[in-house]
Amino acid sequence: MKIGIAGPITLGLIDFDFKGAKVPQTYSFPLIANLVNALVKRGHQVVVFTTSDEIDEAICFKNEKITICIAKSESHPGRNFFRPVRRNLKALMQQYPTDIINAHWSYEFAWAAIDSGIPTVVTVRDHATTILKYQMIPYRAVRWIMNLIVLTKAKYLTTNSSYLKELLTKKQQEKAVVISNFYTTGLERHFLDSATKGNYIVSINNGFDRRKNVESGLMAFAVIRKKFPTLKYHLLGAFMETGSDAFQYAKKNNLLEGVEFIGYKPFAELLEEIKHAKLLLHTSREESFGNVVLEAMVVGTPVVGGKNSGNIPFLLLHGKAGEICDIDDPDDIAKSASKILNDEKYEAQLRDTAHKYAVENFSEESILTAYINQYKRVLENEK
């Protein structure tokens, strides 16, 4: 098949030689790059459709297996429901036609793909209503409207978890199948047992907002550190650097002790941080899937997550593959973390159960098979 993949993507992770060409910055998302690489490994041709605000006109890179098409984005695109961006994407999709397009997220990429006339599978990766609840700003209201339009227009949907599918309307659920996120095959070789761990716990967050709930993690660590005074807390991700809002919050509330505000790091460095941590503290109030939690499970780092945080309790087998707690209660978070830090036998039990569950359910091979079968079903229906 010749498959179009549309969405934000980390271009540097695609197995593609740009031969020294200047490549514009795009909004990054590693999983989509991993999907492209996995499809190519299985003999498919792939055309990537993404956007950048660093270019004045569309630019494409091509080899015999992969074509990368970058459409011009713009500042403040929400003012007109991303109309120019959608128009630019649609033009590229029609200029570089594919058998099918898999558009990720139910916003501008999916809208453009549907309007291109090419059979389209929309992969829903978040719940616009839930995000709007946590971020009551005009931009999120625009995204909510776009999501409604896309989910109405789309004929074929996938969601990355059963939790997310159940949040769709009955009509939308009838068009949807669940295809979970996956981890890349090479991730399994990074598995570490507790003997090789560092003396720190870690959180990965991209943003300091109500949904990410970084504050609870900082308050919980202050409680944890009373029992483990030499333990460190590493905060990574966008807006987690020294001087950020997260840092200012910790400073204002006397929560800086033992905390290292590391900020953004490339995926390879993030992975090193996760696999050497004693545990991953994930205090997000809602996740449609939980990629960083899955990655921790694969590499052998126990997880503390929220018992009501979207897909997280399902991913952690309701406490069998990780500790789940009330992530709005710092004392309850600290209790769950301390349970792991205090008991090597319990830590090993969680680690091994989580690893086994991840390998059996979220491997690249099994999830890619599901994607390819869905593409084939859609193309058969569209004959």
Buried (B, 14 or more C-beta within 10 A) or exposed (E): BEBBBBBBBBBBBBEBEEEEEEBBEBEBBBBBBBBBBBBBEEEBBBBBBBBBBBBEEBBBBEEEBBBBBBBBBBEEBBEEBBEBBBEBBBBBBEEBEBBBBBBBBBBBBBBBBBBBEBBBBBBBBBBBEBBBBBBEEEEBBBBBEBBBBBBEBBEBBBBBBEBBBEBBEEEBBEBBBBBBBBBBEEBBEBBBEBEEBBEBBBBBBBBBBBBBBBBBBBBBBBBBBEEBEEBBBBBBBBBBBBEBEBBEBBBEEEBBEBBBBBBBBEBEEBBBBBBBBBBBBBBBBBBBBBBBBBBBBBBBBBBBBBBBBBBBBBBBBEBEBBBBBBBBEBEBBBBBBBBBBEEEEBBBBBBEBBBEBBBEEBBBEBBBEBBBEBBEEBEEEEE
